[in-house]
């Protein structure tokens, strides 16, 4: 009899766990591939368009390519890509931002190198945005010359796989 009770109890606990897992599942998250392609149904944005995720509005204002950026040294076959972005807090709580939330993807398997010049006041570094506040800054990357893929990913919440993607070419 005692064994029957244990089996019944284990069955009830298992059933409850399955129900809880099903209830907490939620919608599928976006997971990028190596080249930054998003799963079906997700929207990508272009320069000048505004996207919103986690109450943060993000706009890529301008993309500039250059061979010189604040005395930084380029690897052979690469160029600097300067991405000017604006972030705005559309929520009711203060939001943090950080330049490492942005990745520039090329046709290679790894994101492009994010470079920084510590003395450049135009760069987007890190900080907090009060409700309604906005910040604009440049995020510099080292990108392969003539690469057909140039996509910027913005992942404002490091605890989530959800992100915004901008096609820059």
Secondary structure by P-SEA (a helix, b strand, c coil): caaaaaaaaaaaaaaaaaaaaaaacccbbbbbcccccccccbbbbcccbbbbcccbbbbbcccccccccccccccccbbbbbbbbbbbbcccbbbbbbcccbbbbcccccccbbbbcccccccccbbbbcccbbbbbbbbbbbcccccbbbbbbbcccccccbbbbbcc
